[in-house]
Amino acid sequence: MSLASKLSLSIGLTLCLAGSASAQTKTGKGKKDVDWTQWRGPTLNGNTTETSWSKKWPKVKVRRKWSYKLGNGYTAPSVLKDRLYIAGYSGGKDVFYCLNTKTGKPVWGYKYDAKNFSNMNDGGPSASPAIADGRVFMISREAVMHCLDAKKGKVKWGIDLAKSLGVRPPDWGFSGSPIVKDGKVYVDVGVIACFNAKSGQRQWKTKNYGEGYSTPVPFKQDGKDYLACFPATGLVILNQKDGSEVAVYPWKTNYSVNAATPIIHNGEIFISSGYGTGCALVKFDGKSLKEVWRNKVMRNHMASCVRWEGYFYGFDESVLKCIDAKTGKEVWKQRGLGKGCLIMSEGKLIVLSDGGELVIAKASPKGFQPVVQKKFLESSGCWSAPVLCRNRLYLRSPKGDLVCLDVTAK
């Protein structure tokens, strides 16, 4: 079976590019060990409850532990205990790796034929793997999805989604990651579909909503399970059980690139796109979507925002900003980081700049005051979201350099 590779960016479309059941922003009590098993982490909104690394805040120490050369790509890692899953491109093939988090050495690797998709970027795979029930799932830029045994790397099943669902790869290849929930795998390749995680059998599919670069977000509201998707058509809410359309909020972006992941909080959904488009907050009442506000203050080209205590933090093209979630108004902005990306650990921003610089700061509407600012990757176009898991921080460059940093509080 010929396999392809997945996502990437447009003039910056990458996988700084899932939501959670309930998709709450403030996640509660901090924990010592929190796994990061799929795109946007344990809460599926870019925030992890892991706080032991910052218990001596603001005295944060960052120490390089190991590095590994993966090959071109933008895949952000997914991590479960002492195993890390990630992919790179080299010699006409994608290589899907399982690495030991303690040593950085490969446990296994799986290769498959792939197209590079180096269109205004370095190319290579970009989707984040999803780990669940002893299996790991990965989608290529050409929309070939693999399910492998997480321990040994043996293929359980594979599906060419482009052929199966009748879609063609968009200009920069498909970008959305697979999301696993309750034994089901959800994917958005323009046609949104649900598969049985164990067998690979398709449960349902939708009509074609146009180019698919974003990742679907499962969430629960008023006792019902929904899926928020952001294909070229705009924000689409589906019934999680059968894929039936519940509501649509039209949203047109140049080049049909809606790449950032929707953020869901208390019945409100935030979306944002680049190319001068802007952002919006809409209210979902279980039947329809109503606009709360819309402006051009936050234009997420690739990297999704994070939300914390009433504010959104993210990259308005190449400017890091804080905006008020209630009004959409800009609170502060910080230049000099390029088209970066970020995640959060219970109120602490972890930012990777376009040029490979790690910046850590408290999420505060009072301003941006870093406590760590140090370059760890010698590359431009660092658009892969950083990952924090079990006191280790992982950074990845488009050239394939993966760096593991120890951030254990000592």
N, C-alpha and C positions, 0 to 999 in steps of 0.2 A: 504493500500500500504506500503510494507516494505521499509524503507529508510536507506540509508547507509551514510557513512561519507566520507569526501573528503581528500584532500591532506595531505601531510606530507613530511617528509624528508627522505633522504637517510642518510648514515653515516653523515648526516647533511642535508638532502634535506628538506627544509621547505618553509614556505611561507614568507620568506624574499624574497620570490619570487614575461602588458597591455599597452599601447602606446596610443596616441591620434590621432584624426583627425589632421593631420599636425604634430603631435608629435614634436613640437618645444621645444627646451631646455630652452631658455630664454623666459620667459612668459610675460614680459612687466611690466606695472605699478602695484605696490603692492596694495592689497586691505585689508580692515579690516576684513571682514567676508567671508571666502571661505569654502564651504562644500567639504567634502572628501567622495564622494558617491560610489566609487568602487576602485578596486585594483590599486595602484600607484597614486591615487588621481585625482584632477581636471584636470591635464594635461596628466594623464595616463603615466607619465614618472618619477614618484617619486618626482616631484617638485610642490610646491604650491606657488601661488602668494601672499599668506598671509604674510604680513610683519609687521603689527602693533605690534606684540609681541616683535619684535626686534628693535623697533624705538629708544631705548636707548642703543643700542649696543655700546660697549661690556658689558654693565652693565645689564646682564640678570638675572632675579630672577625666581626661580622655586619653587613652593609651592605645596605640596601634598593636593589634594582636597578631593578625596574619592577613595575607592578601592572596588572590588567585586570579589567573587570567582566563576569562570565559570565552572571548570572541565578541564580535560586535553585537550590540543589542541594548534594549532599554527595560528588559524584564526586571521588576523589583522582586526580591526574594520573598518566599514564604517559609516559615520556620515552625517546626514542631519538635520540642525538646532539643535533642542534640543533632537534628538533621535539618539542613537547609536545601531548598529546591529553587533552581534558577536555570536560565537558558542563555545561550549565546550562539553566534553564527560564525562559521568558518568553512571555507572550501566547498561552498555549495550546499552545506547542510546546517541545520540547527542541531545543537547538542543540548539535551536536557540533562542537567546535572543534579545529583544528590551529593552534598558535601557534609563532612563532619564539622559541626560548629566549633568544636574545641581546637581542631588542628587545621581546618581549611582544606583538608585532603579529600579527594573524591571517594565516595562510597560506591557509586555506579554512575554510568552515563549512557544516554540513549540518543542515537543519531537518526536523523531523517532528512530526506531531500527537501530543500526549501529555496524560496526566492528571497533575495536580500532586501528588496524594497528600499534601496538607498536613495530616496527622493528628498533632497534638501536636508538630509541627515545621514548618519552612519549606517542606517539599516539594521537588520537583525531582529530577532523576536522581541516582543514588548509586553505581552500579557503576563500577568502574575499567575503562578500556579495556585490551585486550591487543594488543600489536604483534608481528607475526611475518611474515617473508618478504614484506615490502612491503605488508602488509595490516594493517588495524586493526579490532578487533572490539568491539562495544558492545551491552549489553543494557539495555532500558528497564525501569522498574518494573512495566510490564504484560507484561514478558517478550517483547518484540519484539527480536530480535537482528539487528544489521546487520554486514555485512562490507564495508568500504570500502577503496579504494585509498589507502594511507597518504600518498602523495605529492600526489595531486590531489583526493581526497575523493569520487571517483566510486563509486557503489554497485556492488559485485560481486554480492552476493546479500543477501536478507533473509528471515527466518523469524519468523512469529508463533508463539512457543513455547507460549503458552497454548492456542492452538487445536490446534497440531500434537501436543502431548503431553497434551491434555485436562485442563488445570489452570486454576484461577482465582486471580487475585492475592489474597494474604492482606491483612490489615488495613493494613499499611504498605507494601504493594507488595513485589515481589521484590527481594532485596538482593544475592544472590551475583554475583560478577564472572565473566566467561568466563575460562577458563584454557587456554592453548594449549601443546601439547607434541607434538613429533614429527609435525606436520601434522594434529593432531586438536584440536578445540575441545570442552572439557568444561564442562557447565553443570549447576546444581542449582536447579530450580524446584519442588522437591518430588518430581517425577519427575526422575531424574538421567539425562542423555543425552550422547552423544558424536556429533560431527559432523565430516565431512571439511572441513578449513579452506579448501581451495581451491574446492570445489564447493558446500558447504553440505549435502551429502547426509548423512542420518542413518545412523550406523553401528550404534547400539544405544540402547535406552532401558530403564529399570527400571520397577518398579511405583511407585505414588505413596506416598512416605514422609511425607506431610504437608507443612505449610508450609515453604517454603525461603527462608531469609534468609542462609545462610552460603555460603562459597565452597569448591568441592571442591579437594582437595590430592593431586596425583600424587606417589607415592613408590615407591622400589624397596627390596625386602627379600629377601635370600637369592636374588637373581637374578630375582625375579618383580616385575612391575609392578602396583601397586595404586592405588586411589583412595580417599582418606578423605573422607567427607562427613558433614555435621552438620545434617540436616533435623530436623523436629519429633520424629520417632521416636527420635532419638538418634544415636550415632556408628555409621556404616555403612561397612564396608570392602567395596569391589567389586574384581573382576578388571578391570584397565584394558583388557584386550583385548576382552572381550565384555560387560562390565557385570554379570556374574553375581555374586550376593551371596556373600561369603566369611564375614563375621561381622557381628553387630550387638550394640552395648552400649546397652540402653534408657536414655533420658534424657529425663525429662519436665520441661518448664518452663512456667510460667504464660504464657498467651497464645500458647503454641507458638513462642516466640521464642528460637531458638538462633542467634545472630548471629555470634559470634566464630569465627574460623578455627582448626581443629585444628592443634596444633603437634606435629611428629613428630621423634623423636630416638632413634636406636639401638633401634628396636623398641618404644619407648614413645610413647604418644599422650596429649596433654593437651587436655582440653576444659573449657569454662567457660561459664556462663550467668548472667544477672541475675535480677531478681525474686525474690531470696532463695534461688536454687537452689544455686549454688556451683560447685565444680570437681572434677575427678578426673584421675588418671593411670592409664592402663590399659596392659597389656602385650599386644602382638600377636605370636603365635607362628606366623603363616601360616595358621592355621585358626580360631582363636578369640581373644576379647578377655577378659583377666583383670584385674580391678581390683587396683591396687597400693595406692592410697589415695583417699579421697574426703572432702571437707569443704566448709565455707562460707567459707573464708578469702579466696578470690578469686572474685568474682561479676562476670564480664565482661558488662556490659549491652550494649555495642556493640563497644568497642575490644578487639582481640585483644592478648594478651600477647606478649612476646618472651622468649627463653630465652638465657642466657649463663652458661657455666662453672658449671653446676649449680644455677642459680637462675632463677625466673620473675619478670619485672617487668611490672606491668600495673595496670589500674584495677579495684579492687574497688568497683563502683558509682562513687562520687565520691572515693575515697581511693586514691592511688598506693601500691602495695605491692611489696615484695620477699618472695618465699616460697621455701623450700627445695624443690627439685625432687624430692629423695629422700624427704622426709617430708611435704611439704605444709604445714609449719608456717610461720607468719608470722615474718619476720626483722626488717623495719621497715615503717613506714607514714608517709606524708606527706599531710597535708590541705591544702586551700586551692586545689586545681587543678580542682575540679569533675569532671564526667564527661569527662575528657580522653582523649587518644589518644597513641600513641607508636610510634616505630620505633627502630632501633639501627644504628650503624655501628661494628662490631668493638669492642664494649665501651663505646661512648659512647651514652647514652640521648638521644634527641631527642624532646621532649615538647611537645605543643600542648595548652594548657589549654582548658577549656570557654569561658573568656572571651577567648581569642585571644592568650594569652601564650606565647611561646616559652621553653622551659626546656631547657638542655643540661647534662648531668651524667654523670659516670663511673658505669657499672653496677657497683655494689659492694655486697656484703652488709653492709659496715660502716656504711652510711647514705647518705642523699641529700644531696649537696653540690653544688649548681648552680654552674657557672662562667659561664653566661649565663642571664639572666632578664629578658625584655623583651617588652612588649606590641606586637604588630604588626597585629592585627585588631580592629576596633571592633565586636565582635559577641559575643553569647552563643550557646551551642549549636554551638561549633566542634568538630565530631565527625569531620571528615575527616582521615585520617591524613596527617601531613606526608610529603614525599618528598624524598630527597637524591639528586641525580644530577649528576655532573661539577662538583662544587664549588658547586652551586646548590641552595638549599633552597626548596621550594615549600609555601606555607601557603594554605588555602582556608577561607572563611567560608560559612555557609549562605545568606547574602544574596548570595553570588556574587563576593565580592572575592577575587581570586587575587593573592598577593604572591610575588615572586621575590626571594630574599635571596642575596647573594654571600657565601660563607663560605670563599673562597680563603685559604689560609694565606699571610701576607705578613710 
